[in-house]
């Protein structure tokens, strides 16, 4: 079995844009399974890696999400107001450090005991981003602000608290259509994250 790195020969890389993030076009030769080399070209959008977190309260059976405007989905036929888990880019920080800061900036909750549950590439056909997924418990005692994000970065988030059941129903009804949020809600459902311990 040939290692993947030995199946790819980079021929040329051209920078197409370096405005918001980095868009490149790369030409490469790829060794196919039948032993022949094929020349291909792909564009990759590099926005850095990120992290996201589902805040949950087991006693109240609730989760904290945000609602914010997303222009790319707006131009694709959605009204643009997306319900999401808190998250953001790592910006060279460790995922655990960054997600605690993002949770506080966006939701107002200062969580300490974050648990990483998995990693995933969200759009591997064109975007390089790897997302780190976390969960953490919250309650009123760790609410230190109103959240809403950073105005200087154009953020204007509404913090919303839903019952876990309502959040799952919102997925079924097509009201929550953000992939990372759906993935974390489904992870919580499949793994009994909000189940109360039996004493």
Rosetta constraint file for C-alpha pairs under 8 A:
AtomPair CA 2 CA 6 HARMONIC 6.53 0.50
AtomPair CA 2 CA 7 HARMONIC 7.01 0.50
AtomPair CA 3 CA 7 HARMONIC 6.78 0.50
AtomPair CA 4 CA 8 HARMONIC 6.86 0.50
AtomPair CA 7 CA 29 HARMONIC 7.89 0.50
AtomPair CA 7 CA 30 HARMONIC 5.52 0.50
AtomPair CA 7 CA 31 HARMONIC 4.71 0.50
AtomPair CA 7 CA 32 HARMONIC 7.69 0.50
AtomPair CA 8 CA 28 HARMONIC 6.66 0.50
AtomPair CA 8 CA 29 HARMONIC 5.77 0.50
AtomPair CA 8 CA 30 HARMONIC 4.84 0.50
AtomPair CA 8 CA 31 HARMONIC 6.58 0.50
AtomPair CA 9 CA 28 HARMONIC 5.42 0.50
AtomPair CA 9 CA 29 HARMONIC 5.08 0.50
AtomPair CA 9 CA 30 HARMONIC 6.65 0.50
AtomPair CA 10 CA 26 HARMONIC 7.35 0.50
AtomPair CA 10 CA 27 HARMONIC 6.34 0.50
AtomPair CA 10 CA 28 HARMONIC 4.34 0.50
AtomPair CA 10 CA 29 HARMONIC 6.54 0.50
AtomPair CA 11 CA 26 HARMONIC 7.52 0.50
AtomPair CA 11 CA 27 HARMONIC 5.39 0.50
AtomPair CA 11 CA 28 HARMONIC 4.89 0.50
AtomPair CA 11 CA 29 HARMONIC 7.07 0.50
AtomPair CA 12 CA 26 HARMONIC 5.67 0.50
AtomPair CA 12 CA 27 HARMONIC 5.10 0.50
AtomPair CA 12 CA 28 HARMONIC 6.87 0.50
AtomPair CA 13 CA 24 HARMONIC 6.73 0.50
AtomPair CA 13 CA 25 HARMONIC 5.71 0.50
AtomPair CA 13 CA 26 HARMONIC 4.30 0.50
AtomPair CA 13 CA 27 HARMONIC 6.34 0.50
AtomPair CA 14 CA 24 HARMONIC 5.60 0.50
AtomPair CA 14 CA 25 HARMONIC 5.15 0.50
AtomPair CA 14 CA 26 HARMONIC 6.32 0.50
AtomPair CA 15 CA 22 HARMONIC 7.64 0.50
AtomPair CA 15 CA 23 HARMONIC 6.31 0.50
AtomPair CA 15 CA 24 HARMONIC 4.57 0.50
AtomPair CA 15 CA 25 HARMONIC 6.47 0.50
AtomPair CA 16 CA 22 HARMONIC 7.78 0.50
AtomPair CA 16 CA 23 HARMONIC 5.42 0.50
AtomPair CA 16 CA 24 HARMONIC 5.26 0.50
AtomPair CA 16 CA 25 HARMONIC 6.72 0.50
AtomPair CA 17 CA 21 HARMONIC 7.54 0.50
AtomPair CA 17 CA 22 HARMONIC 5.73 0.50
AtomPair CA 17 CA 23 HARMONIC 4.98 0.50
AtomPair CA 17 CA 24 HARMONIC 7.00 0.50
AtomPair CA 18 CA 22 HARMONIC 4.55 0.50
AtomPair CA 18 CA 23 HARMONIC 6.43 0.50
AtomPair CA 21 CA 45 HARMONIC 7.22 0.50
AtomPair CA 21 CA 46 HARMONIC 6.17 0.50
AtomPair CA 21 CA 47 HARMONIC 5.17 0.50
AtomPair CA 22 CA 45 HARMONIC 5.77 0.50
AtomPair CA 22 CA 46 HARMONIC 5.08 0.50
AtomPair CA 22 CA 47 HARMONIC 6.54 0.50
AtomPair CA 23 CA 43 HARMONIC 6.87 0.50
AtomPair CA 23 CA 44 HARMONIC 5.75 0.50
AtomPair CA 23 CA 45 HARMONIC 4.56 0.50
AtomPair CA 23 CA 46 HARMONIC 6.32 0.50
AtomPair CA 24 CA 43 HARMONIC 5.47 0.50
AtomPair CA 24 CA 44 HARMONIC 5.42 0.50
AtomPair CA 24 CA 45 HARMONIC 6.65 0.50
AtomPair CA 25 CA 41 HARMONIC 6.87 0.50
AtomPair CA 25 CA 42 HARMONIC 5.66 0.50
AtomPair CA 25 CA 43 HARMONIC 4.30 0.50
AtomPair CA 25 CA 44 HARMONIC 6.50 0.50
AtomPair CA 26 CA 41 HARMONIC 5.46 0.50
AtomPair CA 26 CA 42 HARMONIC 5.50 0.50
AtomPair CA 26 CA 43 HARMONIC 6.30 0.50
AtomPair CA 26 CA 44 HARMONIC 7.86 0.50
AtomPair CA 27 CA 39 HARMONIC 7.20 0.50
AtomPair CA 27 CA 40 HARMONIC 5.79 0.50
AtomPair CA 27 CA 41 HARMONIC 4.22 0.50
AtomPair CA 27 CA 42 HARMONIC 6.68 0.50
AtomPair CA 28 CA 39 HARMONIC 5.78 0.50
AtomPair CA 28 CA 40 HARMONIC 5.54 0.50
AtomPair CA 28 CA 41 HARMONIC 6.16 0.50
AtomPair CA 29 CA 37 HARMONIC 6.09 0.50
AtomPair CA 29 CA 38 HARMONIC 5.40 0.50
AtomPair CA 29 CA 39 HARMONIC 4.35 0.50
AtomPair CA 29 CA 40 HARMONIC 6.12 0.50
AtomPair CA 30 CA 37 HARMONIC 5.43 0.50
AtomPair CA 30 CA 38 HARMONIC 5.25 0.50
AtomPair CA 30 CA 39 HARMONIC 6.32 0.50
AtomPair CA 30 CA 40 HARMONIC 7.16 0.50
AtomPair CA 31 CA 35 HARMONIC 6.15 0.50
AtomPair CA 31 CA 36 HARMONIC 5.74 0.50
AtomPair CA 31 CA 37 HARMONIC 4.45 0.50
AtomPair CA 31 CA 38 HARMONIC 6.44 0.50
AtomPair CA 32 CA 36 HARMONIC 5.47 0.50
AtomPair CA 32 CA 37 HARMONIC 6.02 0.50
AtomPair CA 32 CA 38 HARMONIC 6.99 0.50
AtomPair CA 42 CA 126 HARMONIC 7.80 0.50
AtomPair CA 43 CA 126 HARMONIC 6.43 0.50
AtomPair CA 44 CA 126 HARMONIC 4.93 0.50
AtomPair CA 44 CA 127 HARMONIC 5.63 0.50
AtomPair CA 44 CA 128 HARMONIC 6.64 0.50
AtomPair CA 45 CA 126 HARMONIC 6.13 0.50
AtomPair CA 45 CA 127 HARMONIC 4.76 0.50
AtomPair CA 45 CA 128 HARMONIC 6.20 0.50
AtomPair CA 46 CA 127 HARMONIC 6.11 0.50
AtomPair CA 46 CA 128 HARMONIC 5.28 0.50
AtomPair CA 46 CA 129 HARMONIC 6.63 0.50
AtomPair CA 47 CA 127 HARMONIC 7.70 0.50
AtomPair CA 47 CA 128 HARMONIC 7.22 0.50
AtomPair CA 47 CA 129 HARMONIC 6.39 0.50
AtomPair CA 48 CA 89 HARMONIC 6.52 0.50
AtomPair CA 48 CA 90 HARMONIC 7.24 0.50
AtomPair CA 48 CA 91 HARMONIC 7.36 0.50
AtomPair CA 48 CA 128 HARMONIC 7.27 0.50
AtomPair CA 48 CA 129 HARMONIC 5.58 0.50
AtomPair CA 48 CA 130 HARMONIC 7.79 0.50
AtomPair CA 49 CA 89 HARMONIC 5.77 0.50
AtomPair CA 49 CA 90 HARMONIC 5.90 0.50
AtomPair CA 49 CA 91 HARMONIC 7.91 0.50
AtomPair CA 49 CA 128 HARMONIC 7.77 0.50
AtomPair CA 49 CA 129 HARMONIC 4.68 0.50
AtomPair CA 49 CA 130 HARMONIC 4.95 0.50
AtomPair CA 49 CA 131 HARMONIC 5.92 0.50
AtomPair CA 50 CA 87 HARMONIC 7.26 0.50
AtomPair CA 50 CA 88 HARMONIC 5.45 0.50
AtomPair CA 50 CA 89 HARMONIC 3.97 0.50
AtomPair CA 50 CA 90 HARMONIC 4.97 0.50
AtomPair CA 50 CA 95 HARMONIC 7.41 0.50
AtomPair CA 50 CA 129 HARMONIC 6.95 0.50
AtomPair CA 50 CA 130 HARMONIC 6.39 0.50
AtomPair CA 50 CA 131 HARMONIC 4.78 0.50
AtomPair CA 50 CA 132 HARMONIC 6.22 0.50
AtomPair CA 51 CA 87 HARMONIC 5.42 0.50
AtomPair CA 51 CA 88 HARMONIC 5.71 0.50
AtomPair CA 51 CA 89 HARMONIC 6.35 0.50
AtomPair CA 51 CA 90 HARMONIC 6.72 0.50
AtomPair CA 51 CA 95 HARMONIC 6.20 0.50
AtomPair CA 51 CA 98 HARMONIC 7.40 0.50
AtomPair CA 51 CA 99 HARMONIC 5.95 0.50
AtomPair CA 51 CA 131 HARMONIC 5.14 0.50
AtomPair CA 51 CA 132 HARMONIC 4.42 0.50
AtomPair CA 51 CA 133 HARMONIC 5.85 0.50
AtomPair CA 51 CA 134 HARMONIC 7.48 0.50
AtomPair CA 52 CA 85 HARMONIC 6.36 0.50
AtomPair CA 52 CA 86 HARMONIC 5.62 0.50
AtomPair CA 52 CA 87 HARMONIC 3.96 0.50
AtomPair CA 52 CA 88 HARMONIC 6.60 0.50
AtomPair CA 52 CA 99 HARMONIC 6.46 0.50
AtomPair CA 52 CA 131 HARMONIC 7.17 0.50
AtomPair CA 52 CA 132 HARMONIC 6.34 0.50
AtomPair CA 52 CA 133 HARMONIC 5.19 0.50
AtomPair CA 52 CA 134 HARMONIC 6.08 0.50
AtomPair CA 52 CA 180 HARMONIC 7.44 0.50
AtomPair CA 53 CA 85 HARMONIC 5.88 0.50
AtomPair CA 53 CA 86 HARMONIC 5.65 0.50
AtomPair CA 53 CA 87 HARMONIC 6.25 0.50
AtomPair CA 53 CA 99 HARMONIC 6.88 0.50
AtomPair CA 53 CA 103 HARMONIC 7.32 0.50
AtomPair CA 53 CA 133 HARMONIC 5.93 0.50
AtomPair CA 53 CA 134 HARMONIC 4.47 0.50
AtomPair CA 53 CA 135 HARMONIC 5.17 0.50
AtomPair CA 53 CA 136 HARMONIC 7.20 0.50
AtomPair CA 53 CA 184 HARMONIC 7.78 0.50
AtomPair CA 54 CA 63 HARMONIC 7.07 0.50
AtomPair CA 54 CA 64 HARMONIC 7.13 0.50
AtomPair CA 54 CA 65 HARMONIC 7.55 0.50
AtomPair CA 54 CA 85 HARMONIC 5.69 0.50
AtomPair CA 54 CA 86 HARMONIC 7.11 0.50
AtomPair CA 54 CA 134 HARMONIC 6.40 0.50
AtomPair CA 54 CA 135 HARMONIC 4.72 0.50
AtomPair CA 54 CA 136 HARMONIC 6.45 0.50
AtomPair CA 54 CA 181 HARMONIC 7.73 0.50
AtomPair CA 54 CA 184 HARMONIC 6.41 0.50
AtomPair CA 54 CA 185 HARMONIC 7.59 0.50
AtomPair CA 55 CA 63 HARMONIC 5.53 0.50
AtomPair CA 55 CA 64 HARMONIC 5.42 0.50
AtomPair CA 55 CA 65 HARMONIC 7.63 0.50
AtomPair CA 55 CA 85 HARMONIC 7.93 0.50
AtomPair CA 55 CA 135 HARMONIC 5.94 0.50
AtomPair CA 55 CA 136 HARMONIC 5.11 0.50
AtomPair CA 55 CA 137 HARMONIC 5.60 0.50
AtomPair CA 55 CA 138 HARMONIC 6.06 0.50
AtomPair CA 56 CA 61 HARMONIC 7.30 0.50
AtomPair CA 56 CA 62 HARMONIC 5.72 0.50
AtomPair CA 56 CA 63 HARMONIC 4.32 0.50
AtomPair CA 56 CA 64 HARMONIC 6.50 0.50
AtomPair CA 56 CA 135 HARMONIC 7.52 0.50
AtomPair CA 56 CA 136 HARMONIC 6.35 0.50
AtomPair CA 56 CA 137 HARMONIC 4.92 0.50
AtomPair CA 56 CA 138 HARMONIC 5.89 0.50
AtomPair CA 56 CA 194 HARMONIC 7.31 0.50
AtomPair CA 57 CA 61 HARMONIC 5.55 0.50
AtomPair CA 57 CA 62 HARMONIC 5.21 0.50
AtomPair CA 57 CA 63 HARMONIC 6.25 0.50
AtomPair CA 57 CA 137 HARMONIC 5.53 0.50
AtomPair CA 57 CA 138 HARMONIC 5.54 0.50
AtomPair CA 57 CA 139 HARMONIC 6.34 0.50
AtomPair CA 57 CA 194 HARMONIC 7.29 0.50
AtomPair CA 58 CA 62 HARMONIC 6.96 0.50
AtomPair CA 58 CA 137 HARMONIC 7.43 0.50
AtomPair CA 58 CA 193 HARMONIC 7.93 0.50
AtomPair CA 58 CA 194 HARMONIC 4.87 0.50
AtomPair CA 58 CA 195 HARMONIC 6.77 0.50
AtomPair CA 58 CA 196 HARMONIC 6.43 0.50
AtomPair CA 59 CA 196 HARMONIC 7.17 0.50
AtomPair CA 60 CA 163 HARMONIC 7.79 0.50
AtomPair CA 61 CA 163 HARMONIC 5.70 0.50
AtomPair CA 61 CA 164 HARMONIC 5.74 0.50
AtomPair CA 61 CA 194 HARMONIC 6.49 0.50
AtomPair CA 62 CA 161 HARMONIC 6.60 0.50
AtomPair CA 62 CA 162 HARMONIC 5.46 0.50
AtomPair CA 62 CA 163 HARMONIC 4.07 0.50
AtomPair CA 62 CA 164 HARMONIC 4.98 0.50
AtomPair CA 63 CA 161 HARMONIC 5.71 0.50
AtomPair CA 63 CA 162 HARMONIC 5.55 0.50
AtomPair CA 63 CA 163 HARMONIC 6.16 0.50
AtomPair CA 63 CA 164 HARMONIC 5.86 0.50
AtomPair CA 63 CA 167 HARMONIC 7.81 0.50
AtomPair CA 64 CA 85 HARMONIC 7.43 0.50
AtomPair CA 64 CA 107 HARMONIC 7.54 0.50
AtomPair CA 64 CA 159 HARMONIC 7.08 0.50
AtomPair CA 64 CA 160 HARMONIC 5.81 0.50
AtomPair CA 64 CA 161 HARMONIC 4.54 0.50
AtomPair CA 64 CA 162 HARMONIC 6.53 0.50
AtomPair CA 65 CA 83 HARMONIC 6.60 0.50
AtomPair CA 65 CA 84 HARMONIC 5.54 0.50
AtomPair CA 65 CA 85 HARMONIC 4.90 0.50
AtomPair CA 65 CA 86 HARMONIC 6.52 0.50
AtomPair CA 65 CA 107 HARMONIC 7.70 0.50
AtomPair CA 65 CA 159 HARMONIC 6.10 0.50
AtomPair CA 65 CA 160 HARMONIC 5.30 0.50
AtomPair CA 65 CA 161 HARMONIC 6.25 0.50
AtomPair CA 65 CA 162 HARMONIC 7.70 0.50
AtomPair CA 66 CA 82 HARMONIC 7.95 0.50
AtomPair CA 66 CA 83 HARMONIC 5.52 0.50
AtomPair CA 66 CA 84 HARMONIC 5.25 0.50
AtomPair CA 66 CA 85 HARMONIC 6.16 0.50
AtomPair CA 66 CA 86 HARMONIC 6.53 0.50
AtomPair CA 66 CA 106 HARMONIC 7.53 0.50
AtomPair CA 66 CA 107 HARMONIC 7.26 0.50
AtomPair CA 66 CA 157 HARMONIC 6.08 0.50
AtomPair CA 66 CA 158 HARMONIC 5.43 0.50
AtomPair CA 66 CA 159 HARMONIC 4.60 0.50
AtomPair CA 66 CA 160 HARMONIC 5.58 0.50
AtomPair CA 67 CA 81 HARMONIC 6.20 0.50
AtomPair CA 67 CA 82 HARMONIC 5.35 0.50
AtomPair CA 67 CA 83 HARMONIC 4.41 0.50
AtomPair CA 67 CA 84 HARMONIC 6.25 0.50
AtomPair CA 67 CA 157 HARMONIC 5.58 0.50
AtomPair CA 67 CA 158 HARMONIC 5.03 0.50
AtomPair CA 67 CA 159 HARMONIC 6.56 0.50
AtomPair CA 67 CA 160 HARMONIC 7.20 0.50
AtomPair CA 68 CA 80 HARMONIC 7.75 0.50
AtomPair CA 68 CA 81 HARMONIC 5.22 0.50
AtomPair CA 68 CA 82 HARMONIC 5.45 0.50
AtomPair CA 68 CA 83 HARMONIC 6.79 0.50
AtomPair CA 68 CA 84 HARMONIC 7.95 0.50
AtomPair CA 68 CA 155 HARMONIC 7.77 0.50
AtomPair CA 68 CA 156 HARMONIC 6.41 0.50
AtomPair CA 68 CA 157 HARMONIC 4.88 0.50
AtomPair CA 68 CA 158 HARMONIC 6.54 0.50
AtomPair CA 69 CA 80 HARMONIC 5.07 0.50
AtomPair CA 69 CA 81 HARMONIC 4.45 0.50
AtomPair CA 69 CA 82 HARMONIC 6.19 0.50
AtomPair CA 69 CA 156 HARMONIC 7.84 0.50
AtomPair CA 69 CA 157 HARMONIC 7.97 0.50
AtomPair CA 70 CA 74 HARMONIC 6.38 0.50
AtomPair CA 70 CA 80 HARMONIC 5.01 0.50
AtomPair CA 70 CA 81 HARMONIC 6.34 0.50
AtomPair CA 70 CA 82 HARMONIC 6.64 0.50
AtomPair CA 71 CA 75 HARMONIC 6.38 0.50
AtomPair CA 71 CA 80 HARMONIC 6.06 0.50
AtomPair CA 72 CA 76 HARMONIC 6.54 0.50
AtomPair CA 72 CA 80 HARMONIC 7.75 0.50
AtomPair CA 73 CA 77 HARMONIC 6.60 0.50
AtomPair CA 73 CA 78 HARMONIC 5.52 0.50
AtomPair CA 73 CA 79 HARMONIC 7.57 0.50
AtomPair CA 73 CA 80 HARMONIC 5.54 0.50
AtomPair CA 74 CA 78 HARMONIC 4.81 0.50
AtomPair CA 74 CA 79 HARMONIC 5.37 0.50
AtomPair CA 74 CA 80 HARMONIC 4.21 0.50
AtomPair CA 82 CA 176 HARMONIC 7.12 0.50
AtomPair CA 82 CA 177 HARMONIC 7.40 0.50
AtomPair CA 82 CA 178 HARMONIC 6.91 0.50
AtomPair CA 83 CA 175 HARMONIC 7.74 0.50
AtomPair CA 83 CA 176 HARMONIC 5.70 0.50
AtomPair CA 83 CA 177 HARMONIC 7.58 0.50
AtomPair CA 83 CA 178 HARMONIC 6.96 0.50
AtomPair CA 83 CA 181 HARMONIC 7.95 0.50
AtomPair CA 84 CA 176 HARMONIC 7.46 0.50
AtomPair CA 84 CA 178 HARMONIC 6.20 0.50
AtomPair CA 84 CA 180 HARMONIC 7.58 0.50
AtomPair CA 84 CA 181 HARMONIC 5.40 0.50
AtomPair CA 85 CA 180 HARMONIC 7.31 0.50
AtomPair CA 85 CA 181 HARMONIC 5.31 0.50
AtomPair CA 86 CA 102 HARMONIC 6.67 0.50
AtomPair CA 86 CA 103 HARMONIC 5.70 0.50
AtomPair CA 86 CA 106 HARMONIC 6.27 0.50
AtomPair CA 86 CA 107 HARMONIC 7.19 0.50
AtomPair CA 87 CA 99 HARMONIC 6.44 0.50
AtomPair CA 87 CA 102 HARMONIC 5.75 0.50
AtomPair CA 87 CA 103 HARMONIC 6.82 0.50
AtomPair CA 87 CA 106 HARMONIC 7.98 0.50
AtomPair CA 88 CA 98 HARMONIC 7.84 0.50
AtomPair CA 88 CA 99 HARMONIC 7.36 0.50
AtomPair CA 88 CA 102 HARMONIC 6.37 0.50
AtomPair CA 89 CA 98 HARMONIC 7.81 0.50
AtomPair CA 90 CA 94 HARMONIC 6.84 0.50
AtomPair CA 90 CA 95 HARMONIC 6.18 0.50
AtomPair CA 90 CA 98 HARMONIC 5.76 0.50
AtomPair CA 90 CA 99 HARMONIC 7.98 0.50
AtomPair CA 93 CA 97 HARMONIC 6.49 0.50
AtomPair CA 93 CA 98 HARMONIC 5.85 0.50
AtomPair CA 94 CA 98 HARMONIC 6.12 0.50
AtomPair CA 95 CA 99 HARMONIC 6.03 0.50
AtomPair CA 95 CA 132 HARMONIC 6.81 0.50
AtomPair CA 96 CA 100 HARMONIC 6.40 0.50
AtomPair CA 96 CA 114 HARMONIC 7.06 0.50
AtomPair CA 96 CA 116 HARMONIC 7.91 0.50
AtomPair CA 97 CA 101 HARMONIC 6.52 0.50
AtomPair CA 98 CA 102 HARMONIC 6.11 0.50
AtomPair CA 99 CA 103 HARMONIC 5.93 0.50
AtomPair CA 99 CA 134 HARMONIC 7.94 0.50
AtomPair CA 100 CA 104 HARMONIC 6.40 0.50
AtomPair CA 100 CA 110 HARMONIC 6.88 0.50
AtomPair CA 100 CA 111 HARMONIC 6.17 0.50
AtomPair CA 100 CA 112 HARMONIC 6.85 0.50
AtomPair CA 100 CA 114 HARMONIC 7.57 0.50
AtomPair CA 101 CA 105 HARMONIC 6.15 0.50
AtomPair CA 101 CA 110 HARMONIC 7.83 0.50
AtomPair CA 102 CA 106 HARMONIC 5.90 0.50
AtomPair CA 103 CA 107 HARMONIC 5.58 0.50
AtomPair CA 103 CA 108 HARMONIC 6.87 0.50
AtomPair CA 103 CA 109 HARMONIC 6.29 0.50
AtomPair CA 103 CA 110 HARMONIC 6.92 0.50
AtomPair CA 103 CA 111 HARMONIC 7.43 0.50
AtomPair CA 104 CA 108 HARMONIC 4.45 0.50
AtomPair CA 104 CA 109 HARMONIC 4.82 0.50
AtomPair CA 104 CA 110 HARMONIC 5.11 0.50
AtomPair CA 104 CA 111 HARMONIC 7.52 0.50
AtomPair CA 104 CA 144 HARMONIC 7.78 0.50
AtomPair CA 104 CA 145 HARMONIC 7.58 0.50
AtomPair CA 104 CA 147 HARMONIC 6.43 0.50
AtomPair CA 105 CA 147 HARMONIC 5.23 0.50
AtomPair CA 105 CA 148 HARMONIC 6.67 0.50
AtomPair CA 105 CA 149 HARMONIC 4.98 0.50
AtomPair CA 105 CA 150 HARMONIC 6.89 0.50
AtomPair CA 106 CA 147 HARMONIC 4.45 0.50
AtomPair CA 106 CA 148 HARMONIC 4.80 0.50
AtomPair CA 106 CA 149 HARMONIC 4.33 0.50
AtomPair CA 106 CA 150 HARMONIC 7.81 0.50
AtomPair CA 106 CA 157 HARMONIC 6.81 0.50
AtomPair CA 106 CA 159 HARMONIC 7.51 0.50
AtomPair CA 107 CA 145 HARMONIC 7.75 0.50
AtomPair CA 107 CA 146 HARMONIC 6.59 0.50
AtomPair CA 107 CA 147 HARMONIC 4.09 0.50
AtomPair CA 107 CA 148 HARMONIC 6.26 0.50
AtomPair CA 107 CA 149 HARMONIC 7.62 0.50
AtomPair CA 107 CA 159 HARMONIC 5.77 0.50
AtomPair CA 108 CA 143 HARMONIC 5.62 0.50
AtomPair CA 108 CA 144 HARMONIC 5.59 0.50
AtomPair CA 108 CA 145 HARMONIC 4.28 0.50
AtomPair CA 108 CA 146 HARMONIC 4.85 0.50
AtomPair CA 108 CA 147 HARMONIC 3.95 0.50
AtomPair CA 108 CA 148 HARMONIC 7.62 0.50
AtomPair CA 109 CA 138 HARMONIC 7.10 0.50
AtomPair CA 109 CA 142 HARMONIC 5.43 0.50
AtomPair CA 109 CA 143 HARMONIC 4.37 0.50
AtomPair CA 109 CA 144 HARMONIC 5.89 0.50
AtomPair CA 109 CA 145 HARMONIC 6.91 0.50
AtomPair CA 109 CA 147 HARMONIC 7.59 0.50
AtomPair CA 110 CA 142 HARMONIC 5.31 0.50
AtomPair CA 110 CA 143 HARMONIC 6.29 0.50
AtomPair CA 110 CA 144 HARMONIC 6.45 0.50
AtomPair CA 111 CA 136 HARMONIC 6.87 0.50
AtomPair CA 111 CA 137 HARMONIC 7.35 0.50
AtomPair CA 111 CA 138 HARMONIC 6.62 0.50
AtomPair CA 111 CA 142 HARMONIC 6.60 0.50
AtomPair CA 112 CA 136 HARMONIC 7.99 0.50
AtomPair CA 113 CA 136 HARMONIC 6.28 0.50
AtomPair CA 113 CA 137 HARMONIC 7.68 0.50
AtomPair CA 114 CA 134 HARMONIC 6.37 0.50
AtomPair CA 114 CA 135 HARMONIC 5.90 0.50
AtomPair CA 114 CA 136 HARMONIC 4.81 0.50
AtomPair CA 114 CA 137 HARMONIC 7.89 0.50
AtomPair CA 115 CA 134 HARMONIC 5.34 0.50
AtomPair CA 115 CA 135 HARMONIC 5.36 0.50
AtomPair CA 115 CA 136 HARMONIC 6.23 0.50
AtomPair CA 116 CA 132 HARMONIC 7.20 0.50
AtomPair CA 116 CA 133 HARMONIC 5.81 0.50
AtomPair CA 116 CA 134 HARMONIC 4.31 0.50
AtomPair CA 116 CA 135 HARMONIC 6.58 0.50
AtomPair CA 117 CA 133 HARMONIC 5.77 0.50
AtomPair CA 117 CA 134 HARMONIC 5.57 0.50
AtomPair CA 117 CA 135 HARMONIC 7.14 0.50
AtomPair CA 118 CA 132 HARMONIC 6.34 0.50
AtomPair CA 118 CA 133 HARMONIC 5.42 0.50
AtomPair CA 118 CA 134 HARMONIC 7.46 0.50
AtomPair CA 119 CA 130 HARMONIC 6.87 0.50
AtomPair CA 119 CA 131 HARMONIC 5.60 0.50
AtomPair CA 119 CA 132 HARMONIC 4.61 0.50
AtomPair CA 119 CA 133 HARMONIC 5.83 0.50
AtomPair CA 120 CA 130 HARMONIC 5.71 0.50
AtomPair CA 120 CA 131 HARMONIC 5.39 0.50
AtomPair CA 120 CA 132 HARMONIC 6.82 0.50
AtomPair CA 120 CA 133 HARMONIC 7.92 0.50
AtomPair CA 121 CA 128 HARMONIC 7.50 0.50
AtomPair CA 121 CA 129 HARMONIC 6.14 0.50
AtomPair CA 121 CA 130 HARMONIC 4.59 0.50
AtomPair CA 121 CA 131 HARMONIC 6.15 0.50
AtomPair CA 122 CA 127 HARMONIC 7.66 0.50
AtomPair CA 122 CA 129 HARMONIC 6.93 0.50
AtomPair CA 122 CA 130 HARMONIC 6.81 0.50
AtomPair CA 122 CA 131 HARMONIC 7.06 0.50
AtomPair CA 122 CA 179 HARMONIC 7.88 0.50
AtomPair CA 122 CA 180 HARMONIC 7.94 0.50
AtomPair CA 123 CA 127 HARMONIC 5.45 0.50
AtomPair CA 123 CA 128 HARMONIC 7.62 0.50
AtomPair CA 123 CA 129 HARMONIC 7.70 0.50
AtomPair CA 124 CA 128 HARMONIC 6.43 0.50
AtomPair CA 124 CA 129 HARMONIC 7.89 0.50
AtomPair CA 133 CA 184 HARMONIC 7.40 0.50
AtomPair CA 135 CA 184 HARMONIC 7.98 0.50
AtomPair CA 138 CA 142 HARMONIC 6.60 0.50
AtomPair CA 139 CA 143 HARMONIC 7.21 0.50
AtomPair CA 147 CA 157 HARMONIC 7.59 0.50
AtomPair CA 147 CA 158 HARMONIC 7.98 0.50
AtomPair CA 147 CA 159 HARMONIC 6.90 0.50
AtomPair CA 148 CA 155 HARMONIC 7.03 0.50
AtomPair CA 148 CA 156 HARMONIC 5.58 0.50
AtomPair CA 148 CA 157 HARMONIC 4.27 0.50
AtomPair CA 148 CA 158 HARMONIC 5.82 0.50
AtomPair CA 148 CA 159 HARMONIC 6.65 0.50
AtomPair CA 149 CA 155 HARMONIC 5.19 0.50
AtomPair CA 149 CA 156 HARMONIC 6.10 0.50
AtomPair CA 149 CA 157 HARMONIC 5.98 0.50
AtomPair CA 150 CA 154 HARMONIC 6.71 0.50
AtomPair CA 150 CA 155 HARMONIC 5.28 0.50
AtomPair CA 150 CA 156 HARMONIC 7.37 0.50
AtomPair CA 151 CA 155 HARMONIC 5.09 0.50
AtomPair CA 151 CA 156 HARMONIC 6.51 0.50
AtomPair CA 162 CA 166 HARMONIC 6.12 0.50
AtomPair CA 162 CA 167 HARMONIC 6.11 0.50
AtomPair CA 163 CA 167 HARMONIC 6.31 0.50
AtomPair CA 164 CA 168 HARMONIC 6.34 0.50
AtomPair CA 165 CA 169 HARMONIC 6.16 0.50
AtomPair CA 166 CA 170 HARMONIC 6.04 0.50
AtomPair CA 167 CA 171 HARMONIC 6.51 0.50
AtomPair CA 167 CA 176 HARMONIC 7.83 0.50
AtomPair CA 167 CA 185 HARMONIC 7.69 0.50
AtomPair CA 168 CA 172 HARMONIC 6.54 0.50
AtomPair CA 168 CA 185 HARMONIC 6.88 0.50
AtomPair CA 168 CA 186 HARMONIC 7.89 0.50
AtomPair CA 169 CA 173 HARMONIC 6.11 0.50
AtomPair CA 170 CA 174 HARMONIC 6.13 0.50
AtomPair CA 170 CA 175 HARMONIC 4.96 0.50
AtomPair CA 170 CA 176 HARMONIC 5.54 0.50
AtomPair CA 171 CA 175 HARMONIC 5.85 0.50
AtomPair CA 171 CA 176 HARMONIC 4.76 0.50
AtomPair CA 171 CA 177 HARMONIC 6.66 0.50
AtomPair CA 171 CA 182 HARMONIC 6.78 0.50
AtomPair CA 176 CA 181 HARMONIC 7.59 0.50
AtomPair CA 176 CA 182 HARMONIC 7.16 0.50
AtomPair CA 177 CA 181 HARMONIC 7.85 0.50
AtomPair CA 177 CA 182 HARMONIC 7.08 0.50
AtomPair CA 178 CA 182 HARMONIC 6.28 0.50
AtomPair CA 179 CA 183 HARMONIC 6.08 0.50
AtomPair CA 180 CA 184 HARMONIC 6.28 0.50
AtomPair CA 181 CA 185 HARMONIC 6.14 0.50
AtomPair CA 182 CA 186 HARMONIC 6.01 0.50
AtomPair CA 183 CA 187 HARMONIC 6.03 0.50
AtomPair CA 184 CA 188 HARMONIC 6.14 0.50
AtomPair CA 185 CA 189 HARMONIC 6.22 0.50
AtomPair CA 186 CA 190 HARMONIC 5.98 0.50
AtomPair CA 187 CA 191 HARMONIC 5.97 0.50
AtomPair CA 188 CA 192 HARMONIC 5.83 0.50
AtomPair CA 188 CA 193 HARMONIC 4.82 0.50
AtomPair CA 188 CA 194 HARMONIC 6.93 0.50
AtomPair CA 189 CA 193 HARMONIC 6.67 0.50
AtomPair CA 189 CA 194 HARMONIC 7.73 0.50
